[in-house]
Amino acid sequence: MAGVAIVTGGTRGIGAAIAKGLKAAGYSVAATYHGNDEAAAKFKAETGVATYKWDVADPAASADGVKRVEADLGPTEVLVNNAGITRDTMFHKMTFEQWSAVLRTNLDSMFAMTRPVIEGMRDRSRGRIVNISSINGQKGQMGQANYSAAKAGVIGFTKALAQENARKGITVNCICPGYIDTEMVQGVPPKVLESIIGQIPVGRLGKAEEIAGLVAYLASDAAAFMTGAVLTVNGGQYLANG
């Protein structure tokens, strides 16, 4: 399979690695972003990947954005729902704004971005959807009730959507990364980061390219029989069956 791939949150961190990996695999890639124009411009200049700016939690903006991508590049064959944010605090101190901001970006975006592409995929009997959840959507995490709830929701969404679309040649899978060596994780205080690494059996942080490699496989024809899967990539830190 080759064609157009949309990667949300695709200009930084894990998303940037995914966008680059899919481009290397032969896809025409559109990387979306919301806030950081400077990072997006740098990414586009370095990679040649097309970038598009909109709020993936906004259904109208997402529908319009997908139309722009498809007018420029062609029908969407692959959607990678990667965009996410954190607003960490203990729940007894959490505001509704902190709760809803994370739920909107991390979970509402599943609807807002998938809805505009799913009918076209069904009409063509062809498509790949890869949703990026998190280790903390599987096991929970102190100070992340909002994030853990949203990422757990991504897993449920994946399993339901996979069942609805399996006979239409569309696969829907979910990746749950552990702690990956990105700019965000490197911003963690050194002692805290050392403690985190101490909990990972392989003894290191993951690499964004390791997530990207799995996405490229799930997007390929070789993965046509894999759907509804929840794949952990966390160095053995948490072992779960879905």
C-alpha positions in Angstrom: 0.0 0.0 0.0 1.2 3.5 -0.8 -0.6 6.8 -1.2 -1.4 9.7 1.1 -0.7 9.5 4.8 -1.9 12.1 7.4 0.0 12.2 10.7 -1.5 14.4 13.4 1.0 16.2 15.6 3.4 15.2 12.9 6.1 17.9 13.1 7.7 17.1 16.5 8.7 14.2 18.7 7.1 10.8 17.9 4.9 12.3 15.2 7.9 13.7 13.3 9.6 10.4 13.3 6.4 8.7 12.0 6.0 11.3 9.3 9.6 10.8 8.2 9.3 7.0 8.3 6.2 7.0 6.2 7.8 9.3 3.6 10.8 6.9 3.4 8.3 4.1 2.8 6.9 5.9 -0.2 3.9 7.8 1.1 3.0 11.4 0.3 2.8 12.6 3.9 0.9 15.5 5.4 1.9 16.4 8.9 -0.5 18.4 11.0 0.3 20.8 13.9 -1.6 23.3 15.9 0.7 25.7 17.8 4.4 25.8 17.0 4.9 27.6 13.6 8.6 27.7 14.0 9.0 24.0 14.6 6.7 23.2 11.7 8.6 25.4 9.3 11.9 23.9 10.4 10.5 20.4 10.0 9.2 21.1 6.5 12.5 22.7 5.4 14.5 19.7 6.7 12.3 16.9 5.4 10.2 18.2 2.6 7.1 16.9 4.3 4.0 19.0 3.7 2.7 20.6 6.9 -0.9 21.8 7.6 -2.1 23.8 10.6 -5.4 23.2 12.4 -6.9 22.1 15.7 -7.5 18.3 15.4 -10.0 18.5 18.3 -12.3 20.7 16.2 -14.5 18.6 13.9 -15.1 21.5 11.4 -11.5 22.5 11.2 -10.4 18.9 10.8 -13.0 18.2 8.0 -11.7 21.4 6.2 -8.1 20.4 6.8 -8.6 16.9 5.4 -10.2 18.4 2.3 -7.2 20.7 1.8 -4.8 17.8 2.1 -6.8 15.6 -0.3 -7.1 18.4 -2.8 -3.3 18.9 -2.7 -2.1 15.2 -2.4 -5.0 12.8 -3.1 -7.2 10.5 -1.1 -6.2 9.5 2.4 -4.9 5.9 2.6 -3.3 6.1 6.0 -4.3 8.1 9.1 -2.1 8.2 12.1 -3.9 9.8 15.1 -0.8 10.9 17.1 -1.6 14.4 18.4 -1.7 14.7 22.2 -1.1 17.0 25.1 -0.7 16.8 28.9 -2.0 18.9 31.7 -0.7 17.0 34.6 -1.8 17.5 38.2 -3.3 15.4 41.0 -7.0 15.0 40.4 -8.1 16.7 43.7 -6.4 19.8 42.3 -7.4 19.4 38.7 -9.6 22.0 37.0 -12.3 21.1 34.5 -10.3 23.1 32.0 -7.3 20.9 32.5 -9.5 17.8 32.2 -11.4 18.9 29.1 -8.3 20.3 27.2 -6.7 16.8 27.4 -9.8 14.9 26.6 -10.5 17.2 23.6 -7.0 17.0 22.0 -6.3 13.3 22.9 -9.7 11.7 22.5 -12.2 14.1 20.7 -9.5 14.2 17.9 -10.2 10.5 17.2 -13.7 11.5 16.1 -12.7 14.8 14.5 -9.9 13.3 12.3 -11.3 9.9 11.6 -14.8 10.9 10.6 -13.7 12.9 7.5 -11.6 10.0 6.1 -13.5 6.8 7.0 -16.2 7.1 4.3 -13.7 7.5 1.6 -11.7 4.5 2.9 -14.9 2.4 3.0 -15.9 3.4 -0.6 -12.4 2.4 -1.8 -12.3 -0.8 0.4 -8.9 0.3 1.5 -7.3 2.1 4.4 -5.1 2.0 7.5 -5.7 3.8 10.7 -3.1 3.8 13.5 -4.0 5.4 16.9 -1.3 6.3 19.3 -2.3 5.7 22.9 0.2 5.3 25.8 1.5 3.0 28.5 -0.5 5.2 30.9 -3.7 4.5 29.1 -3.1 0.9 30.0 -1.9 1.1 33.6 -2.9 4.6 34.7 -0.5 7.1 36.2 -0.6 9.3 39.3 -1.2 12.9 38.3 -2.6 12.0 34.9 -6.2 11.1 35.5 -7.2 13.2 32.4 -4.4 11.8 30.2 -4.9 8.2 31.3 -8.7 8.4 30.8 -8.2 9.8 27.3 -5.6 7.3 26.2 -7.7 4.4 27.6 -10.5 5.8 25.5 -8.3 5.6 22.4 -7.9 1.8 23.0 -11.7 1.3 23.2 -12.2 3.4 20.1 -9.6 1.4 18.2 -11.2 -2.0 19.0 -14.7 -0.8 18.1 -13.7 0.9 14.8 -11.7 -2.2 13.8 -14.7 -4.4 14.1 -16.9 -2.0 12.2 -14.6 -1.7 9.2 -12.7 -5.1 8.9 -14.8 -6.3 6.0 -14.2 -3.1 4.1 -10.4 -3.7 3.9 -9.6 -1.1 6.6 -7.4 -2.0 9.5 -7.4 -0.1 12.8 -4.7 -0.6 15.3 -3.3 1.0 18.4 0.3 1.6 19.7 0.9 2.2 23.4 4.4 3.7 23.7 6.2 3.8 27.0 8.7 6.5 27.8 10.3 7.7 24.5 13.4 9.9 24.2 11.7 13.1 23.0 12.1 16.7 23.8 9.2 16.5 26.2 10.7 13.6 28.2 14.1 15.2 28.2 12.5 18.1 30.0 11.8 15.9 33.0 14.2 16.7 36.0 17.3 14.4 35.8 16.6 12.6 39.1 13.0 11.8 38.0 14.2 10.7 34.6 16.8 8.4 36.2 14.0 6.9 38.3 11.9 6.3 35.2 14.7 4.6 33.4 15.3 2.4 36.4 11.8 1.0 36.0 12.4 0.0 32.4 13.8 -3.5 32.1 15.8 -2.8 28.9 17.5 0.0 30.8 16.9 2.9 28.4 14.3 5.2 26.9 12.6 4.2 23.7 13.5 5.8 20.4 10.9 7.6 18.3 12.1 5.7 15.3 11.1 2.5 17.0 7.5 3.7 17.1 7.8 4.9 13.5 9.0 1.5 12.3 5.9 -0.2 13.8 3.6 2.4 12.2 5.2 1.8 8.8 4.6 -1.9 9.2 0.9 -1.4 10.3 0.4 0.8 7.3 1.8 -1.8 4.9 0.1 -4.5 2.9 2.0 -7.0 5.1 -0.2 -6.0 8.0 -3.5 -6.6 6.2 -4.6 -9.4 8.7 -3.8 -7.3 11.8 -6.6 -5.2 13.1 -7.9 -4.2 16.5 -4.5 -4.9 18.0 -3.1 -3.0 21.0 0.7 -3.1 20.8 2.9 -2.2 23.7 6.3 -0.6 23.0 7.7 0.1 26.4 10.9 -1.8 27.0 9.0 -4.3 29.2 8.0 -1.7 31.7 4.3 -2.8 31.7 3.1 -6.0 30.2 -0.6 -6.1 29.2 -2.9 -8.0 26.9 -4.8 -5.1 25.3 
